[in-house]
C-alpha cells in the first residue's frame, strides 16, 4: 500500500495547498492512506475544530501534531472528541487526547499512526524512546503497517529514533523543523526513514512566518508578534510504499512541489483528455 505523509501544514497557505492539490496527489501516486501534521494549521499556531474537520473532510485520514497542539484553547476539547487528531504519546499520563490511532484504507487494511515528540531543544516530556516501544507493541497487535511521526528538533535524536525502530515499524518520519532533509532511505530492517519531511505552507518567510518580525527577534532579542507568511506556497511530503503483509517499506519518495507544480500534477494530462 502507498502511504502519503504531508509535512506540517502552516496556516491558510498550507490549507489552500491541501484544497488545491491533495486529490490530485492521491490520484497520481495511488495513495491508500493520508497522514498530515496539522499542529500549525490555524494561522501558524495550533489547530481548531473547524480546521481539523476541514482537513479530515478533504481526505486526510489522520492528523498528527507536536508542541503547538495546545496553542488554540479549543483544541483541548476537540482532541478529546476526535481520535483522528493525535498529540505526542509521551505527554504525561492524564493529558487530553491520544498519541496513536488505527485507521483503515478504503480496502479495509488497518494502518497504525503513532506521534511522539523529542526532548532535545523541546519541552521536557516523558522519554519518547521508551514510550514509543509501548505504542508500537500495541499497534503491532492490530496491524503490521505502523507509521511514526517523530516531532523533534535535533537531527541526532531523530536519526537515533530511526535506528531504534528499524525493523519494528514501517516508517519513522521527522517533523517540526519545517525544512525538508534529503536523507530518505530504507534502513536494513525495512523501516523507511527521513529526518524531516518539511513544511506545507509559505516558503518565502522564516519557517512559515513573516520574515520581518522573525528577523527582528534575532536582531534585538526582544519579543515580536509572528504572523503567517503568504508567498511561495509549497507542499512537502513523502510517499512510502509498504508491503501489506510484513509492514516493511519497499520504497520512500520525497515530494517538494510549488503550488503550480502541484496543481499541474493533479490536472488531467493531454493524453488522458477525451478524444473528439
Ligand atoms: Fe513543532
Boltz pocket constraint, residues with backbone or C-beta under 6 A from the ligand:
constraints:
  - pocket:
      binder: B
      contacts: [[A, 39], [A, 66], [A, 67], [A, 68], [A, 151], [A, 175], [A, 176]]
      max_distance: 6.0
